[in-house]
Amino acid sequence: MLEKLKNVFSTFVKKSLTEKKIDEAINDLRILLISNDVAIDTADEICKSIIESFKGQQITRLTSTKKMLFDTLKEVMIEILTPEKEIDIIKEIKTKNSLSLPYVFVFFGINGTGKTTTIAKVANFLKENNISSVAAASDTFRAGAIEQLTKHMNNVGIKVIKHGYNSDPASVAYDAIEHAKAKEIDVVLVDTSGRQTTNRNLMLEMQKI
């Protein structure tokens, strides 16, 4: 995903440096962002910020234009990716556990963004902080998904709750949570199938999970 965005921004910079009409270049950037799975609102915010940075500017050198573009893109991306407030996830988990309930992470995203490998990294992080976890193999659609999650979890010594392929993903998540309650496990990590927001059925499935 990040590599895609890097290529998008590089393409835009090269294009905008050779065209006088910034509006056309901005529109091309918006299309590039959306076609590379960036949310429409986010794409609009990035383009709006770039337009604002050019207002009232007298740019006579190509290097100045390039620097301004990269500086603006950097600022926008940092602002988008920075949460409004810092979250102490360890504290959040312990607070939930104090109520005799597991803390549940559900990993959603489009296909190929690294949800399963991220779960393994999170599981390892939790283990290093003496927090127990269990994984739910709720991606019951993609071939090999359950095996992939199981392999990653075996590497960090985490149990996986799984059903067969084409089973109800929400049921797998439910069973994992019930298992965590029974065994007093601190965290449940729920893996899910990749999905696009345009697929209504998969969005309803996400809501059910």
C-alpha positions in Angstrom: 0.0 0.0 0.0 2.7 2.5 1.0 4.7 1.6 -2.1 1.6 2.3 -4.2 1.2 5.7 -2.6 4.9 6.5 -3.1 4.5 5.8 -6.8 1.4 7.9 -7.0 3.1 10.9 -5.4 6.2 10.5 -7.6 4.0 10.4 -10.8 2.1 13.5 -9.6 5.3 15.5 -8.9 6.8 14.6 -12.3 3.5 15.5 -14.0 2.9 18.8 -12.2 6.4 20.0 -12.8 5.8 19.8 -16.6 2.3 21.2 -16.7 1.3 24.8 -16.0 -2.3 24.0 -15.1 -2.1 22.9 -11.4 -5.9 22.2 -11.3 -5.6 19.6 -14.0 -2.6 18.0 -12.2 -4.5 18.0 -8.9 -7.5 16.3 -10.5 -5.1 13.7 -11.9 -3.7 13.1 -8.4 -7.2 12.7 -7.0 -8.0 10.0 -9.6 -4.6 8.3 -8.9 -5.2 8.2 -5.2 -8.8 6.9 -5.4 -7.7 4.2 -8.0 -5.0 3.1 -5.5 -7.5 2.4 -2.7 -7.3 5.8 -0.9 -10.6 6.8 0.6 -12.4 9.6 -1.3 -12.5 11.9 1.7 -8.8 11.4 2.3 -8.0 12.0 -1.4 -10.0 15.2 -1.3 -8.2 16.4 1.9 -4.8 15.8 0.3 -5.7 17.6 -2.9 -7.3 20.5 -1.0 -4.2 21.0 1.1 -2.0 21.0 -2.0 -4.2 23.7 -3.6 -4.1 25.8 -0.4 -0.3 25.6 -0.4 -0.1 27.1 -3.9 -2.4 30.0 -3.2 -0.6 33.3 -3.5 2.7 31.7 -4.3 4.9 32.9 -7.0 6.9 29.9 -8.1 9.6 30.4 -10.7 11.8 27.5 -10.1 11.0 23.8 -10.6 12.9 22.8 -7.5 10.7 25.2 -5.5 7.6 23.5 -6.8 8.9 20.0 -6.1 9.9 20.9 -2.6 6.6 22.6 -1.9 4.7 19.5 -3.1 6.7 17.1 -1.0 6.5 19.3 2.1 2.7 19.6 1.7 2.2 15.9 1.1 4.3 15.1 4.1 2.4 17.5 6.3 -1.0 16.2 5.1 0.0 12.5 5.6 1.3 13.1 9.1 -1.9 15.0 10.0 -4.1 12.2 8.7 -2.2 9.4 10.3 -1.7 11.1 13.7 -4.6 10.3 16.1 -6.4 13.2 17.8 -5.2 11.9 21.2 -2.6 9.4 22.2 -3.9 5.9 23.2 -2.1 3.9 25.8 -3.2 0.5 24.5 -1.7 -1.5 27.4 -3.7 0.6 29.8 -6.9 0.2 27.7 -6.4 -3.6 27.7 -5.9 -3.7 31.5 -9.0 -1.5 32.1 -11.1 -3.9 30.0 -9.6 -6.9 31.8 -10.4 -5.5 35.2 -14.1 -6.0 34.2 -13.3 -9.7 33.5 -13.6 -9.1 29.8 -11.1 -9.6 27.0 -10.0 -6.7 24.9 -11.0 -7.4 21.2 -9.1 -6.2 18.2 -10.8 -6.8 14.8 -8.6 -6.3 11.8 -10.4 -5.0 8.7 -9.0 -3.8 5.3 -8.9 -4.3 1.6 -7.2 -7.4 0.2 -3.4 -7.6 0.4 -2.8 -4.9 3.0 -1.1 -7.2 5.5 -3.8 -7.8 8.1 -2.7 -11.3 9.0 1.0 -10.4 9.3 0.0 -7.3 11.4 -1.9 -9.6 13.8 1.3 -11.6 14.3 3.2 -8.5 15.1 0.6 -7.3 17.5 0.5 -10.7 19.2 4.3 -10.6 19.6 4.1 -7.1 21.0 1.4 -8.2 23.5 3.5 -11.2 24.5 6.5 -9.0 25.2 4.3 -7.0 27.5 3.1 -10.1 29.4 -0.4 -9.9 27.9 -2.0 -13.1 26.8 -3.9 -13.4 23.5 -5.8 -15.7 21.3 -6.5 -15.4 17.5 -9.8 -15.9 15.7 -9.5 -17.2 12.1 -12.5 -15.2 10.8 -11.2 -15.1 7.2 -13.1 -18.1 6.1 -13.2 -17.1 2.5 -9.6 -16.7 1.1 -7.9 -20.0 0.3 -5.0 -20.6 2.7 -6.0 -17.8 5.1 -6.6 -20.1 8.1 -3.3 -21.9 7.5 -1.4 -18.6 7.1 -2.8 -17.3 10.4 -2.1 -20.6 12.2 1.5 -20.6 11.0 2.1 -17.0 12.1 0.5 -17.6 15.5 2.5 -20.8 16.0 5.7 -18.7 15.5 4.7 -16.6 18.5 3.0 -19.4 20.5 -0.6 -18.1 20.3 -3.6 -20.4 20.0 -6.0 -20.0 17.0 -9.7 -20.6 17.2 -10.9 -21.8 13.8 -13.8 -23.3 12.0 -13.9 -24.6 8.4 -13.8 -22.5 5.2 -17.1 -20.9 4.3 -18.3 -21.0 7.9 -19.8 -17.9 9.5 -16.9 -15.4 10.4 -18.9 -13.9 13.2 -19.3 -17.3 14.8 -15.6 -17.8 14.8 -15.1 -14.5 16.5 -17.8 -15.3 19.0 -16.2 -18.6 19.9 -12.8 -17.0 20.3 -14.2 -14.4 22.7 -16.0 -17.1 24.7 -12.7 -19.1 24.8 -10.9 -16.0 26.1 -13.5 -15.4 28.8 -13.3 -19.1 29.9 -9.5 -19.2 30.0 -9.1 -15.6 31.3 -7.1 -14.6 28.2 -6.5 -10.8 28.0 -6.9 -10.1 24.2 -8.7 -11.5 21.2 -7.2 -10.8 17.8 -9.8 -11.3 15.0 -8.6 -11.8 11.4 -11.1 -11.1 8.6 -11.4 -11.4 4.9 -10.3 -8.5 2.7 -13.2 -6.3 1.6 -14.0 -3.1 -0.3 -16.5 -0.6 0.9 -18.4 -1.0 -2.3 -19.3 -4.6 -1.5 -22.5 -4.3 0.5 -22.7 -7.9 1.6 -19.1 -7.9 3.0 -19.8 -4.6 4.8 -22.9 -6.1 6.4 -20.7 -9.1 7.4 -18.3 -6.7 9.0 -21.1 -5.2 11.0 -22.2 -8.6 12.2 -18.6 -9.4 13.3 
